[in-house]
């Protein structure tokens, strides 16, 4: 089994797929039931036994860190793909922000744990910024370069603003963070000259 250490053998393709399935199931359960949801609920969502989850992730903290990192990586990889395949840089930015909102909703489910005293969670915020801020910067620069948004937008500032909009929902079902983020991104559009 791959322990992630130096010299470890790479995981087989089926083991990677199983891990992907577990991480997706855990993320979904964390959003609906919180990070303290029973492991059996995650196992049922993934269609596996609880022993399979513990074989991949011996502790709940291991699972939480893996879910967080997996989602950050997926979001980081989505930016360049959206730019390459989108109809415009601004549409790529809009779509990426939708994915970012999805991530933040899941992250808010993890927020209490991530702010705990457990040192295994300490590097996650830096990892988040190191991976995602350059992606957001590239999207903003592409949209500005295409003349679609005003130049000089700051990725860190935008990401914090979107985070604030997402945090504002609390438990209010009438609050639509996605709509507000859409308005914010639309507001970046360059005024016609």
C-alpha distance (Angstrom), angle and dihedral (degrees) to the residues before:
residue distance angle dihedral
X1 . . .
X2 3.80 . .
X3 3.77 111.0 .
X4 3.80 92.7 -178.2
X5 3.81 91.2 -115.9
X6 3.78 128.0 130.9
X7 3.78 112.7 -73.3
X8 3.80 93.1 17.9
X9 3.76 116.7 145.2
X10 3.80 115.9 -108.2
X11 3.78 115.4 -103.9
X12 3.77 118.3 -99.5
X13 3.80 116.1 -107.7
X14 3.83 92.3 -108.6
X15 3.82 91.0 50.5
X16 3.83 89.8 51.2
X17 3.82 90.6 49.3
X18 3.81 90.7 49.3
X19 3.78 90.6 50.6
X20 3.84 90.9 48.2
X21 3.82 89.4 51.6
X22 3.81 91.4 49.7
X23 3.80 92.8 48.6
X24 3.81 92.9 48.7
X25 3.81 90.9 48.2
X26 3.80 92.3 47.6
X27 3.81 92.0 49.2
X28 3.80 90.8 51.2
X29 3.80 92.8 48.4
X30 3.82 92.0 45.6
X31 3.81 89.6 56.6
X32 3.80 94.7 49.1
X33 3.82 102.3 32.2
X34 3.80 106.3 17.5
X35 3.77 130.6 -114.0
X36 3.78 92.2 -70.5
X37 3.82 91.1 63.3
X38 3.79 112.6 132.6
X39 3.79 114.2 -90.2
X40 3.82 87.8 -127.4
X41 3.84 88.1 64.0
X42 3.81 90.4 55.2
X43 3.81 90.4 44.9
X44 3.81 91.2 51.8
X45 3.83 91.0 49.2
X46 3.82 89.8 50.5
X47 3.81 93.6 43.2
X48 3.81 93.6 -122.6
X49 3.78 138.4 106.8
X50 3.80 122.0 -95.0
X51 3.82 90.1 -112.1
X52 3.81 88.7 64.7
X53 3.79 90.9 56.7
X54 3.80 92.3 48.2
X55 3.80 90.5 47.9
X56 3.82 89.8 57.8
X57 3.81 97.6 33.1
X58 3.83 113.8 24.6
X59 3.83 93.6 -170.7
X60 3.79 136.0 31.7
X61 3.82 88.1 -117.8
X62 3.82 89.4 56.9
X63 3.80 89.5 52.8
X64 3.81 93.8 46.5
X65 3.81 92.7 49.9
X66 3.81 91.2 46.6
X67 3.82 92.7 50.2
X68 3.79 91.4 48.9
X69 3.81 93.9 47.7
X70 3.80 92.3 44.5
X71 3.79 91.7 53.5
X72 3.81 93.0 46.1
X73 3.81 90.2 51.3
X74 3.81 92.7 48.4
X75 3.80 90.2 50.5
X76 3.81 92.3 46.8
X77 3.81 91.4 51.1
X78 3.81 92.5 46.3
X79 3.82 94.9 63.2
X80 3.81 98.3 65.6
X81 3.81 91.4 39.0
X82 3.80 91.6 53.2
X83 3.81 91.2 48.6
X84 3.79 91.1 50.1
X85 3.80 95.1 47.0
X86 3.80 104.4 29.1
X87 3.76 127.3 104.8
X88 3.82 89.9 -124.9
X89 3.78 140.1 -1.2
X90 3.81 90.1 -110.4
X91 3.81 91.7 53.2
X92 3.83 88.4 49.7
X93 3.81 88.7 51.9
X94 3.83 91.2 48.7
X95 3.80 92.6 49.5
X96 3.80 92.4 45.9
X97 3.80 90.1 51.1
X98 3.82 88.8 53.1
X99 3.80 88.1 54.7
X100 3.80 90.1 45.3
X101 3.81 89.9 54.0
X102 3.81 89.4 51.0
X103 3.80 88.9 51.4
X104 3.81 92.7 48.3
X105 3.79 91.8 50.8
X106 3.81 88.8 55.0
X107 3.80 91.4 42.2
X108 3.78 91.1 53.4
X109 3.79 86.3 58.3
X110 3.80 86.4 55.7
X111 3.81 96.0 40.5
X112 3.79 97.7 98.9
X113 3.76 92.4 50.5
X114 3.80 93.7 43.5
X115 3.81 89.5 54.3
X116 3.80 92.9 49.4
X117 3.79 124.7 110.9
X118 3.81 91.6 -104.0
X119 3.83 105.2 120.9
X120 3.81 92.5 -149.7
X121 3.82 88.4 75.3
X122 3.83 96.4 49.8
X123 3.82 98.4 91.8
X124 3.81 95.8 47.1
X125 3.81 98.1 87.0
X126 3.81 92.0 51.1
X127 3.79 89.6 46.7
X128 3.82 89.4 51.5
X129 3.82 92.1 53.1
X130 3.81 95.1 41.8
X131 3.81 92.2 52.9
X132 3.82 102.6 36.0
X133 3.79 107.2 33.4
X134 3.84 93.0 65.7
X135 3.82 90.3 49.0
X136 3.80 91.9 51.5
X137 3.82 89.6 45.6
X138 3.82 91.0 53.0
X139 3.80 91.3 49.8
X140 3.80 92.3 48.8
X141 3.80 92.4 46.8
X142 3.81 91.7 48.6
X143 3.81 91.5 50.7
X144 3.82 91.4 46.2
X145 3.81 90.9 46.4
X146 3.80 89.4 52.8
X147 3.81 89.2 51.8
X148 3.82 91.4 -116.8
X149 3.81 98.2 118.6
X150 3.76 135.9 24.7
X151 3.81 109.9 -86.1
X152 3.79 122.8 -117.9
X153 3.79 99.2 50.7
X154 3.81 114.1 157.0
X155 3.82 115.5 -132.6
X156 3.81 94.8 -155.6
X157 3.79 91.7 51.3
X158 3.81 92.2 47.1
X159 3.81 93.0 48.0
X160 3.82 91.1 49.5
X161 3.80 90.2 49.0
X162 3.79 92.2 50.6
X163 3.81 88.9 46.9
X164 3.79 89.6 53.3
X165 3.79 91.7 50.2
X166 3.79 90.6 50.4
X167 3.81 92.9 46.9
X168 3.79 90.5 51.0
X169 3.78 92.6 72.5
X170 3.78 95.2 73.7
X171 3.77 103.2 166.4
X172 3.81 95.1 -36.1
X173 3.81 109.0 126.7
X174 3.84 90.2 -166.9
X175 3.81 91.7 61.9
X176 3.81 110.5 92.2
X177 3.79 108.4 -164.6
X178 3.81 92.0 176.7
X179 3.82 91.5 58.0
X180 3.81 91.5 48.1
X181 3.81 92.1 48.6
X182 3.82 88.0 49.6
X183 3.79 89.4 54.8
X184 3.81 90.6 48.7
X185 3.81 92.8 51.4
X186 3.81 91.7 44.7
X187 3.81 87.1 52.4
X188 3.81 90.1 61.2
X189 3.81 90.0 66.5
X190 3.76 114.7 117.2
X191 3.77 113.9 -111.1
X192 3.82 112.9 -114.4
X193 3.80 112.2 -101.9
